Amino acid sequence: MKCLLQDLWKEEIQWDDPLPTHIEKEFNYNCRSKSKKVGPLSVAELKESEIKLIKHAQRSLFDKKEIPSISNLFPFVDGEGIVRVGGRLENASVPYLHKHPASLPKGSKLSKLYFNSLHTRLFHVGPQRLLNAVRQKFWPLSGRSIARKTVHQCVICFKSRPILSSQIMGNLPSERVNISSPFTIAGLDLCGPFLVKYKNYRKGTLNKVYICVCICFSTKAIHLELLSDVTSDALIATLKRFTSRRGKCSKFYTDNATNFVGANSILKKFHKLINFPDENLAKYFVSENIDWKFIHPKSPHFGGLWEAGVKSGKHHLKRAIGNLHFIFEEFETIMIQVEGILNSRPLTPLSSDADNFDVLTPGHFLIGRPITSIPEPNLIDVNENRLSRWEKITKVMQRTWKKWKSDYLNTLQARSKWITEKKMI
């Protein structure tokens, strides 16, 4: 009796309406036959139920008005009263249901249930694969939006792609936003290995070398040094070459050793050497008044400045070298050329003004112009006294720092990511 009432409700039959033939036959069969239809549904019963559900879903949409959204599909009604897609595949050697799939309305309960069922059966596929599977049998109106909504609302899919919690981006440290001489405060990191050859070695022997990347906090100028080995002596020699060419550095920042859980053994060795220096290295730090600082443990984003420098350096090196293997001197030459290119990169957005063709670069703080720019003419024969000449040079440097303050510093104002504040876990 309950099944009969449900069928009558689905068919929207009123009290005085005549009973449909298929419901009457099924009711009479169950009343007269000793073997009533109980137990699992047969294939024929499932197919008949599917037809009824499709007709019921289509009745609310296609009964009394023409639907413009499917007019380009040339729909037609088949012998069972189901609206199917006409399309252009009449001559294709594919099954009839694939050639003329039944149309499913957008807002029907049947569309939602079928998408959810198929999404679960196919082990939570994405929207594109889900829509393709549905169109093997049906043609859902606005199928892409239904597929996306199905995947978006799936609890299991949501749990499988958790969103990492991130706090609002912090303020820049004072070393980044205050005027200081180039490389007074710098970040240091190691990248590699790269394979090079030596002249005196037998042919085909390749050796590993590493690049030490130093980047200035205030001007973003980059200095590259080549290391043949990661030892305290090699690091001391590298720092001596660096300070002899760029001036003494008062403070170095580098990654904390706990940030290198998955790094290779050489990087671990390098940062262990910095964290726990031996006697020679410790004496050198003290004699040169170098204050070595480490970023917070497990916070690699604190070292984004030198990580970006490593990325930029490797970008040019890999494209310049490719799969070739150079001797040590040739590789060092290419590396220093890359350093010059990086120190000629613009720090501020380019101006659209045709008269303002110069842009602030790290090279302006090192030599007064970009490293790769054309040299200026010789002005040694100009009749100017020494004082006015010195004042002119000083004024040029002051103008450069003023441009750094007005143009470059403003570009650091906006937060590029992590712009929303979230609750702590």
C-alpha positions as CSV (number, residue, x, y, z in Angstrom):
1,M,0.0,0.0,0.0
2,K,2.9,2.4,0.8
3,C,4.5,1.8,-2.6
4,L,1.1,2.5,-4.3
5,L,0.7,5.8,-2.4
6,Q,4.3,6.8,-3.4
7,D,3.6,6.0,-7.0
8,L,0.4,8.1,-7.0
9,W,2.3,11.0,-5.4
10,K,5.1,10.8,-7.9
11,E,2.6,10.9,-10.8
12,E,0.7,13.8,-9.1
13,I,-2.6,12.0,-9.5
14,Q,-5.6,13.8,-7.8
15,W,-8.3,11.9,-5.9
16,D,-10.8,11.9,-8.7
17,D,-8.3,11.2,-11.5
18,P,-8.4,7.8,-13.2
19,L,-5.7,5.4,-12.2
20,P,-2.8,5.0,-14.7
21,T,-2.7,1.7,-16.5
22,H,0.8,0.6,-15.4
23,I,0.0,1.3,-11.7
24,E,-3.3,-0.5,-12.0
25,K,-1.6,-3.6,-13.6
26,E,1.1,-3.7,-11.0
27,F,-1.5,-3.4,-8.1
28,N,-3.7,-6.1,-9.6
29,Y,-0.7,-8.4,-10.1
30,N,0.5,-8.1,-6.5
31,C,-3.1,-8.7,-5.3
32,R,-3.9,-11.8,-7.4
33,S,-0.5,-13.5,-7.8
34,K,0.8,-15.8,-5.1
35,S,4.4,-14.9,-6.0
36,K,4.5,-11.2,-5.2
37,K,7.2,-9.0,-6.6
38,V,9.6,-8.8,-3.6
39,G,13.3,-8.9,-3.1
40,P,16.0,-7.2,-5.3
41,L,14.8,-5.3,-8.4
42,S,15.4,-6.9,-11.7
43,V,17.1,-5.2,-14.7
44,A,13.7,-4.7,-16.4
45,E,12.3,-3.1,-13.3
46,L,15.2,-0.7,-13.0
47,K,15.0,0.3,-16.6
48,E,11.3,0.9,-16.3
49,S,11.9,3.0,-13.1
50,E,14.6,5.0,-14.9
51,I,12.2,5.9,-17.7
52,K,9.5,7.0,-15.2
53,L,12.0,9.1,-13.3
54,I,13.3,10.8,-16.5
55,K,9.7,11.5,-17.7
56,H,8.8,12.9,-14.2
57,A,11.9,15.2,-14.2
58,Q,11.3,16.4,-17.7
59,R,7.6,17.1,-17.2
60,S,8.2,20.1,-15.0
61,L,10.5,21.7,-17.6
62,F,9.3,20.6,-21.0
63,D,5.6,20.3,-20.6
64,K,4.1,23.6,-21.5
65,K,6.9,25.9,-22.9
66,E,9.7,25.8,-25.4
67,I,13.2,25.9,-23.8
68,P,15.6,28.2,-25.8
69,S,18.7,26.8,-24.0
70,I,18.4,23.4,-25.8
71,S,16.9,24.6,-29.1
72,N,20.4,24.2,-30.7
73,L,20.4,20.5,-29.7
74,F,17.2,19.9,-31.8
75,P,15.3,17.9,-29.2
76,F,12.7,15.4,-30.1
77,V,10.3,13.1,-28.2
78,D,10.9,9.3,-28.7
79,G,8.3,6.6,-28.6
80,E,8.4,6.3,-24.8
81,G,7.7,10.0,-24.3
82,I,11.3,11.0,-23.3
83,V,12.8,14.2,-24.6
84,R,16.1,13.3,-26.3
85,V,18.9,15.3,-28.0
86,G,18.8,15.3,-31.8
87,G,22.3,16.5,-32.4
88,R,24.4,15.7,-35.5
89,L,25.6,12.2,-34.8
90,E,22.8,10.4,-36.6
91,N,25.3,8.6,-38.9
92,A,27.8,7.7,-36.2
93,S,28.3,4.0,-35.4
94,V,27.6,4.4,-31.7
95,P,24.8,3.1,-29.5
96,Y,21.4,4.8,-29.7
97,L,21.6,6.1,-26.1
98,H,25.0,7.7,-26.8
99,K,23.8,9.1,-30.1
100,H,20.5,10.5,-28.7
101,P,20.9,10.9,-24.9
102,A,18.0,11.8,-22.7
103,S,17.9,15.4,-21.6
104,L,18.1,16.1,-17.9
105,P,16.8,19.4,-16.6
106,K,19.2,21.6,-14.7
107,G,17.2,22.1,-11.5
108,S,15.8,18.6,-11.1
109,K,16.5,16.3,-8.2
110,L,17.3,13.5,-10.6
111,S,20.2,15.4,-12.1
112,K,21.7,16.1,-8.7
113,L,21.3,12.5,-7.5
114,Y,22.7,11.0,-10.7
115,F,25.8,13.3,-10.6
116,N,26.4,12.5,-6.9
117,S,26.0,8.7,-7.5
118,L,28.4,8.7,-10.5
119,H,30.9,10.9,-8.7
120,T,31.0,8.3,-5.9
121,R,31.1,5.3,-8.2
122,L,34.1,6.7,-10.1
123,F,36.1,7.3,-6.9
124,H,35.6,11.1,-6.8
125,V,36.8,12.1,-10.3
126,G,37.1,15.8,-11.3
127,P,34.3,17.9,-13.0
128,Q,35.6,17.2,-16.5
129,R,35.7,13.4,-16.2
130,L,32.4,13.4,-14.3
131,L,30.6,15.3,-17.0
132,N,32.1,13.0,-19.7
133,A,30.8,10.0,-17.8
134,V,27.3,11.5,-17.4
135,R,27.1,12.3,-21.2
136,Q,27.6,8.7,-22.1
137,K,23.9,8.2,-21.2
138,F,22.3,11.6,-20.5
139,W,22.6,15.2,-21.7
140,P,22.3,17.4,-18.6
141,L,21.5,21.0,-19.2
142,S,24.2,23.3,-17.7
143,G,26.2,20.1,-17.1
144,R,29.5,21.8,-16.4
145,S,28.1,23.9,-13.6
146,I,26.4,20.9,-12.1
147,A,29.6,18.8,-12.3
148,R,31.7,21.6,-10.7
149,K,29.0,22.1,-7.9
150,T,29.0,18.3,-7.3
151,V,32.8,18.1,-6.8
152,H,32.8,21.4,-4.8
153,Q,30.2,20.1,-2.4
154,C,31.7,16.7,-1.9
155,V,32.9,16.3,1.6
156,I,35.5,13.6,0.8
157,C,37.0,15.7,-2.0
158,F,37.1,18.7,0.3
159,K,39.0,16.8,3.0
160,S,41.5,15.4,0.4
161,R,42.6,19.0,-0.6
162,P,43.0,20.9,2.7
163,I,43.8,24.6,2.6
164,L,46.9,25.5,4.5
165,S,46.4,28.1,7.2
166,S,48.5,31.2,6.7
167,Q,48.6,34.4,8.7
168,I,48.8,37.9,7.2
169,M,52.2,38.8,5.8
170,G,54.3,40.6,8.4
171,N,56.1,43.9,8.1
172,L,59.5,44.1,6.5
173,P,62.5,44.2,8.9
174,S,64.2,47.5,9.4
175,E,67.3,46.3,7.5
176,R,65.2,46.2,4.3
177,V,63.6,49.6,4.5
178,N,66.4,51.9,5.8
179,I,69.3,53.4,3.9
180,S,72.6,51.6,4.3
181,S,75.7,51.1,2.1
182,P,75.5,48.1,-0.3
183,F,76.2,44.8,1.4
184,T,76.4,46.2,4.9
185,I,73.7,43.7,5.8
186,A,73.3,40.7,3.5
187,G,71.7,37.3,3.2
188,L,73.7,34.3,2.2
189,D,72.8,30.9,0.7
190,L,74.3,28.1,-1.3
191,C,73.1,26.6,-4.6
192,G,74.3,23.7,-6.7
193,P,76.0,21.5,-7.4
194,F,77.2,22.3,-10.9
195,L,79.6,20.1,-12.9
196,V,82.8,21.6,-14.3
197,K,86.1,20.3,-15.7
198,Y,89.7,21.2,-14.8
199,K,92.5,21.6,-17.3
200,N,95.0,19.3,-15.6
201,Y,92.5,16.5,-15.0
202,R,92.1,13.7,-17.5
203,K,89.4,14.1,-20.1
204,G,85.9,13.3,-19.1
205,T,86.4,13.9,-15.3
206,L,83.7,16.1,-13.9
207,N,83.8,17.8,-10.5
208,K,81.1,19.4,-8.4
209,V,81.2,23.1,-7.6
210,Y,78.8,25.3,-5.7
211,I,77.7,29.0,-5.9
212,C,77.5,31.1,-2.8
213,V,74.8,33.8,-3.2
214,C,75.1,37.0,-1.2
215,I,72.3,39.5,-1.6
216,C,72.1,43.0,-0.1
217,F,69.1,43.7,2.1
218,S,68.7,47.4,1.1
219,T,69.6,47.5,-2.6
220,K,69.0,43.8,-3.6
221,A,72.4,43.8,-5.2
222,I,73.7,40.2,-5.7
223,H,77.2,38.9,-5.4
224,L,78.1,35.4,-6.6
225,E,81.2,33.4,-5.5
226,L,82.3,30.0,-6.6
227,L,83.2,27.2,-4.1
228,S,85.0,24.0,-5.0
229,D,84.2,22.5,-1.6
230,V,82.1,23.1,1.5
231,T,84.6,23.4,4.2
232,S,85.5,26.1,6.8
233,D,88.7,27.0,4.8
234,A,86.7,27.4,1.5
235,L,84.0,29.5,3.3
236,I,86.7,31.7,4.9
237,A,88.3,32.2,1.4
238,T,84.9,33.0,-0.1
239,L,84.1,35.6,2.6
240,K,87.6,37.2,2.2
241,R,87.0,37.6,-1.6
242,F,83.6,39.0,-0.9
243,T,84.7,41.6,1.7
244,S,87.7,42.6,-0.4
245,R,85.5,43.5,-3.4
246,R,82.3,44.7,-1.7
247,G,83.5,46.0,1.6
248,K,83.1,44.6,5.1
249,C,79.7,43.3,6.0
250,S,78.4,43.9,9.6
251,K,75.7,41.3,9.6
252,F,74.9,38.1,7.7
253,Y,71.5,36.4,7.6
254,T,71.1,32.8,6.6
255,D,68.6,29.9,6.9
256,N,68.3,27.9,10.1
257,A,69.5,24.3,9.9
258,T,66.1,23.0,10.8
259,N,64.7,24.3,7.5
260,F,66.8,21.7,5.6
261,V,65.1,18.5,6.6
262,G,64.8,17.4,3.0
263,A,67.8,19.1,1.6
264,N,70.8,17.3,0.2
265,S,73.9,16.4,2.3
266,I,76.0,19.3,1.0
267,L,73.4,22.0,2.0
268,K,73.1,20.3,5.4
269,K,76.8,20.3,5.8
270,F,77.0,24.0,4.8
271,H,74.4,25.1,7.3
272,K,75.9,22.9,10.0
273,L,79.2,24.6,9.4
274,I,77.5,28.0,9.8
275,N,75.5,27.0,12.9
276,F,78.4,25.3,14.6
277,P,81.6,26.9,13.2
278,D,85.0,25.3,14.0
279,E,87.8,27.2,15.6
280,N,89.2,28.8,12.4
281,L,85.8,30.0,11.2
282,A,84.8,31.3,14.6
283,K,88.0,33.3,14.9
284,Y,87.4,34.8,11.4
285,F,83.9,35.9,12.4
286,V,85.2,37.6,15.5
287,S,88.2,39.2,13.8
288,E,86.0,40.7,11.0
289,N,83.2,41.7,13.4
290,I,80.7,39.7,11.5
291,D,77.4,39.1,13.3
292,W,75.8,36.0,12.0
293,K,72.0,35.8,12.3
294,F,69.7,32.9,11.6
295,I,66.0,33.1,10.7
296,H,63.4,31.3,12.8
297,P,63.3,27.5,12.7
298,K,61.0,26.0,10.1
299,S,60.3,29.4,8.6
300,P,61.9,29.3,5.1
301,H,59.7,32.1,3.9
302,F,61.7,34.5,6.2
303,G,64.6,33.9,3.7
304,G,62.5,34.8,0.6
305,L,65.0,37.5,-0.3
306,W,68.0,35.2,-0.9
307,E,65.8,32.3,-2.2
308,A,64.6,34.7,-4.9
309,G,68.2,35.5,-5.7
310,V,69.1,31.8,-6.0
311,K,66.1,31.3,-8.3
312,S,67.1,34.2,-10.5
313,G,70.7,33.1,-10.7
314,K,69.8,29.5,-11.6
315,H,67.3,30.8,-14.2
316,H,70.0,32.5,-16.3
317,L,72.7,29.8,-15.6
318,K,70.7,26.9,-16.7
319,R,69.7,28.7,-19.9
320,A,73.2,29.8,-20.7
321,I,74.9,26.5,-19.9
322,G,72.3,23.9,-20.8
323,N,73.9,20.4,-20.9
324,L,77.4,21.7,-21.6
325,H,80.3,21.2,-19.2
326,F,82.8,24.1,-19.0
327,I,86.2,24.3,-17.4
328,F,86.3,26.0,-14.0
329,E,87.5,29.4,-15.4
330,E,84.9,29.5,-18.1
331,F,82.1,28.6,-15.7
332,E,83.3,31.4,-13.3
333,T,83.2,33.9,-16.2
334,I,79.6,32.9,-17.1
335,M,78.6,33.1,-13.4
336,I,80.0,36.7,-13.1
337,Q,78.3,37.7,-16.3
338,V,75.0,36.5,-14.7
339,E,75.8,38.5,-11.6
340,G,76.1,41.6,-13.8
341,I,72.8,40.9,-15.5
342,L,71.1,40.5,-12.1
343,N,72.6,43.7,-10.8
344,S,71.2,45.5,-13.9
345,R,67.6,44.3,-13.3
346,P,65.1,47.1,-12.6
347,L,64.0,47.6,-9.0
348,T,61.0,49.8,-9.9
349,P,58.3,49.5,-12.6
350,L,59.3,51.0,-16.0
351,S,57.9,54.5,-16.7
352,S,55.7,55.0,-19.8
353,D,57.2,58.5,-20.2
354,A,59.5,58.6,-23.3
355,D,61.8,61.1,-21.7
356,N,62.3,59.0,-18.5
357,F,64.2,56.0,-19.9
358,D,66.4,55.4,-16.9
359,V,65.3,53.0,-14.2
360,L,66.7,52.3,-10.7
361,T,68.8,49.1,-10.6
362,P,71.2,47.6,-8.0
363,G,74.1,48.7,-10.2
364,H,73.3,52.3,-9.5
365,F,74.4,51.7,-5.9
366,L,77.5,49.9,-6.9
367,I,79.0,51.9,-9.8
368,G,76.4,54.6,-10.4
369,R,74.7,53.0,-13.4
370,P,73.5,49.5,-14.5
371,I,76.3,47.0,-14.8
372,T,75.4,46.2,-18.5
373,S,74.8,49.8,-19.6
374,I,77.0,51.7,-22.1
375,P,79.8,53.7,-20.3
376,E,79.4,57.4,-20.0
377,P,81.8,59.8,-21.8
378,N,85.1,60.9,-20.2
379,L,84.6,64.3,-18.4
380,I,88.2,64.6,-17.0
381,D,89.0,67.6,-19.2
382,V,86.0,69.6,-18.0
383,N,87.1,72.8,-16.3
384,E,85.6,72.4,-12.8
385,N,87.4,72.7,-9.5
386,R,87.7,69.7,-7.3
387,L,85.1,70.8,-4.7
388,S,82.3,71.3,-7.2
389,R,83.2,68.0,-8.9
390,W,83.1,66.2,-5.5
391,E,79.8,67.9,-4.7
392,K,78.4,66.9,-8.0
393,I,79.3,63.2,-7.5
394,T,77.8,63.4,-3.9
395,K,74.7,64.9,-5.3
396,V,74.3,62.1,-7.9
397,M,74.5,59.5,-5.1
398,Q,72.1,61.4,-2.9
399,R,69.7,61.6,-5.9
400,T,70.0,57.8,-6.4
401,W,69.1,57.2,-2.7
402,K,66.2,59.7,-3.0
403,K,64.9,57.7,-6.0
404,W,65.3,54.5,-4.0
405,K,63.2,56.1,-1.2
406,S,60.5,57.5,-3.5
407,D,60.2,54.8,-6.1
408,Y,61.6,51.5,-4.9
409,L,60.4,51.7,-1.2
410,N,56.8,52.3,-2.4
411,T,56.8,49.0,-4.3
412,L,57.4,47.2,-1.0
413,Q,54.2,48.6,0.6
414,A,51.7,46.2,-0.8
415,R,51.4,42.6,0.4
416,S,51.7,40.2,-2.5
417,K,50.1,37.3,-0.7
418,W,48.8,36.3,2.8
419,I,46.6,39.4,2.9
420,T,43.9,38.1,5.3
421,E,44.2,37.6,9.0
422,K,43.2,34.2,10.3
423,K,42.6,32.7,13.7
424,M,45.5,30.9,15.3
425,I,45.1,27.1,15.4
